Amino acid sequence: MRPAALLPALITTVCLGLPACKKSEEPTGGGGGKPPAKKVDTHESLAGEAIGLTTKLTDIFAGVKDEATATAAAAKLDELYAQFEAINKRMEAMGAPTGELKDKVEGMFEAQHEEIGNKMESAMGIFLGNRDVGQIILPALEKFGKNMEGLKALELWEGESGPE
């Protein structure tokens, strides 16, 4: 596959992972030595976490400037995928949002698409403009994208607002 052909797939991969990019706030524990309350997932909190992970992904790629940073970025992708996979499992367990909640969650994803796309387009210029960097990061990116294809809950939650 030519590197230039990876740009649409990359942007799709990034957009699919959007819900995991924003960290949700952890509830704080009460006083008196009680353990912190267990965090309860909501559709909004899971979408926010997925958006947070996607932002993290774009930040990793935006940091690629040379062979050393490309190697470091490639090494981070397996760990990041594991985080996406964990969010996907929690989303599957909760079930997809419906009605107004579905619209709200899809809107959360849509709000991040342009920003993420712009960051990734800039990063792809480096990947494609420097052959040595491309040879390191593009195979890792392709593997990451193939792994992400199996995370159907992320795709479902993103809904029609995602790229086609």
C-alpha positions in Angstrom: 0.0 0.0 0.0 1.4 3.4 -0.9 1.9 5.7 2.1 -0.4 8.4 0.6 -3.2 5.9 0.6 -2.9 5.5 4.3 -4.1 9.1 5.1 -7.8 8.4 4.8 -7.4 5.1 6.8 -5.5 7.0 9.4 -8.0 9.7 9.8 -10.8 7.0 10.0 -8.8 5.2 12.7 -8.4 8.3 14.7 -12.0 9.2 14.4 -13.1 5.8 15.5 -11.1 6.1 18.6 -12.3 9.6 19.5 -14.5 8.6 22.4 -11.5 7.5 24.4 -9.5 10.7 24.2 -10.8 12.6 27.2 -10.2 11.4 30.7 -13.2 11.3 32.9 -13.1 12.6 36.3 -12.6 10.1 39.1 -15.0 10.5 42.0 -13.3 11.5 45.2 -13.6 9.4 48.3 -15.4 10.7 51.3 -13.6 11.4 54.6 -13.4 9.2 57.6 -11.1 6.5 56.0 -13.7 5.3 53.6 -12.4 4.0 50.3 -13.2 6.2 47.2 -16.5 5.4 45.6 -16.2 3.1 42.6 -16.5 5.0 39.4 -19.7 4.3 37.5 -19.5 4.4 33.7 -22.0 6.5 31.8 -22.4 6.8 28.1 -21.0 10.3 28.3 -18.0 9.3 30.5 -17.1 6.5 28.2 -17.4 8.6 25.1 -15.2 11.2 26.8 -12.6 8.6 27.6 -12.5 7.4 24.0 -12.2 11.0 22.7 -9.3 11.5 25.2 -7.5 8.4 23.9 -7.9 9.6 20.3 -6.4 13.0 21.3 -3.6 11.0 22.9 -3.1 9.2 19.6 -2.9 12.4 17.6 -0.5 13.9 20.1 1.8 10.9 19.8 1.8 11.3 16.0 2.2 15.1 16.2 5.4 14.5 18.2 7.1 12.5 15.4 9.8 14.7 13.9 12.6 12.2 13.2 13.6 8.6 13.4 14.0 8.6 17.2 10.6 10.1 17.8 9.1 7.8 15.2 10.5 4.8 17.0 9.2 6.0 20.3 5.8 6.7 18.9 5.6 3.2 17.3 6.4 1.7 20.6 3.5 3.5 22.3 0.8 2.2 19.9 0.4 -1.3 21.4 -0.2 0.2 24.9 -2.6 2.7 23.4 -4.5 0.0 21.5 -4.9 -1.9 24.8 -6.5 1.2 26.3 -8.9 1.5 23.3 -9.7 -2.2 23.7 -10.6 -1.8 27.4 -12.9 1.1 26.6 -14.5 -0.8 23.8 -15.3 -3.7 26.2 -16.9 -1.3 28.7 -18.9 0.2 25.9 -20.1 -3.3 24.8 -21.1 -4.1 28.4 -23.1 -0.9 28.7 -24.8 -1.1 25.3 -25.0 1.6 22.7 -26.8 4.9 23.6 -30.2 5.5 22.2 -32.5 8.5 21.6 -31.3 11.8 22.8 -28.4 10.3 24.5 -27.2 8.8 21.2 -27.4 12.3 19.6 -25.4 13.7 22.5 -22.7 11.1 22.3 -22.4 11.4 18.6 -22.1 15.1 19.0 -19.2 14.7 21.3 -17.4 12.7 18.7 -18.3 15.1 15.9 -17.0 18.1 17.8 -13.5 16.6 17.8 -13.3 15.4 14.2 -12.0 18.5 12.5 -9.3 19.2 15.2 -8.1 15.6 15.1 -8.1 15.5 11.2 -6.0 18.7 11.1 -3.4 17.3 13.5 -3.2 14.0 11.7 -2.9 15.7 8.3 0.1 17.7 9.6 1.7 14.5 11.0 1.2 12.6 7.8 3.2 15.3 6.0 6.2 14.3 8.2 5.6 10.6 7.7 5.3 10.9 4.0 8.0 13.5 3.6 10.8 11.7 5.4 11.3 8.2 4.0 13.2 7.0 7.1 10.5 8.2 9.5 7.8 6.7 7.2 9.5 3.3 7.2 9.3 3.2 11.0 5.9 4.7 11.7 3.7 3.7 8.8 3.9 -0.1 9.4 3.1 0.5 13.1 0.2 2.8 12.1 -1.1 0.2 9.7 -1.0 -2.5 12.4 -2.8 -0.2 14.8 -5.5 0.6 12.3 -6.1 -3.1 11.6 -6.4 -3.8 15.3 -8.9 -0.9 15.7 -11.1 -2.4 13.0 -12.2 -5.1 15.6 -13.4 -2.5 18.1 -17.0 -2.3 16.9 -18.5 -0.6 19.9 -16.4 2.4 19.4 -17.6 2.6 15.8 -21.2 2.1 16.7 -21.1 4.8 19.4 -19.6 7.3 17.1 -22.6 6.8 14.8 -23.3 8.5 11.6 -21.3 11.6 12.5 -18.1 9.6 11.8 -16.3 9.4 8.4 -17.7 7.2 5.8 
